[in-house]
């Protein structure tokens, strides 16, 4: 039980650095990721359709949480840059 709590604390504490790493990784590998997706869709034409269906179902299932997070982020940006 203690290990789970320590793990959660670790991820909470290092959230910003993890997100920065993920953004930097995506920027550095954006072309490679896009090309890999392009090749996968050429091999399996239904892949794009399945991906779209999955994303639609995920959004519908988690819509309230997603909208809440967006509202919080908007409020933070708005308060950080008042006109």
C-alpha positions as CSV (number, residue, x, y, z in Angstrom):
1,X,0.0,0.0,0.0
2,X,2.8,2.4,0.8
3,X,4.4,1.8,-2.5
4,X,1.2,2.8,-4.3
5,X,1.0,6.1,-2.3
6,X,4.7,6.8,-3.0
7,X,4.2,6.2,-6.7
8,X,1.2,8.5,-6.9
9,X,3.1,11.2,-5.0
10,X,6.1,10.8,-7.4
11,X,3.9,11.2,-10.5
12,X,2.1,14.2,-8.9
13,X,5.3,15.9,-7.9
14,X,6.9,15.4,-11.3
15,X,3.9,16.1,-13.5
16,X,5.2,19.3,-15.1
17,X,8.6,17.7,-16.0
18,X,6.8,14.7,-17.5
19,X,4.5,16.8,-19.6
20,X,7.5,18.9,-20.8
21,X,9.4,15.8,-21.8
22,X,6.3,14.5,-23.7
23,X,5.9,17.8,-25.5
24,X,9.6,17.9,-26.4
25,X,9.6,14.3,-27.6
26,X,6.6,14.9,-29.8
27,X,8.1,18.0,-31.4
28,X,11.3,16.2,-32.0
29,X,9.6,13.1,-33.5
30,X,6.5,14.6,-35.1
31,X,7.5,13.7,-38.7
32,X,8.5,10.2,-37.8
33,X,5.2,9.6,-35.9
34,X,3.2,11.0,-38.8
35,X,5.0,8.8,-41.3
36,X,4.5,5.7,-39.1
37,X,0.8,6.4,-39.0
38,X,0.7,7.0,-42.7
39,X,2.4,3.6,-43.4
40,X,0.1,1.8,-40.9
41,X,-3.0,3.3,-42.6
42,X,-1.7,2.3,-46.0
43,X,-1.3,-1.3,-44.8
44,X,-4.7,-1.3,-43.0
45,X,-7.2,1.0,-44.7
46,X,-9.7,0.6,-41.8
47,X,-7.2,1.8,-39.2
48,X,-8.1,5.5,-39.6
49,X,-11.8,4.6,-39.2
50,X,-11.2,2.5,-36.1
51,X,-9.0,5.2,-34.6
52,X,-11.7,7.8,-35.2
53,X,-14.4,5.6,-33.6
54,X,-12.2,4.9,-30.6
55,X,-11.5,8.6,-30.1
56,X,-15.2,9.5,-30.5
57,X,-16.2,6.8,-27.9
58,X,-13.4,8.0,-25.5
59,X,-14.6,11.6,-25.7
60,X,-18.2,10.7,-25.1
61,X,-17.3,8.6,-22.1
62,X,-15.0,11.2,-20.6
63,X,-16.6,14.4,-21.9
64,X,-17.4,15.9,-18.4
65,X,-13.8,15.4,-17.2
66,X,-12.3,16.8,-20.5
67,X,-14.5,19.9,-20.5
68,X,-13.7,20.5,-16.8
69,X,-10.0,20.3,-17.5
70,X,-10.3,22.6,-20.5
71,X,-12.3,25.2,-18.4
72,X,-9.6,25.0,-15.7
73,X,-6.8,25.5,-18.2
74,X,-8.7,28.4,-19.8
75,X,-9.2,30.1,-16.4
76,X,-5.6,29.7,-15.6
77,X,-4.5,31.3,-18.8
78,X,-7.0,34.0,-18.5
79,X,-5.9,34.9,-14.9
80,X,-2.2,34.7,-15.9
81,X,-2.7,37.2,-18.8
82,X,-5.3,39.7,-17.8
83,X,-6.0,42.5,-20.4
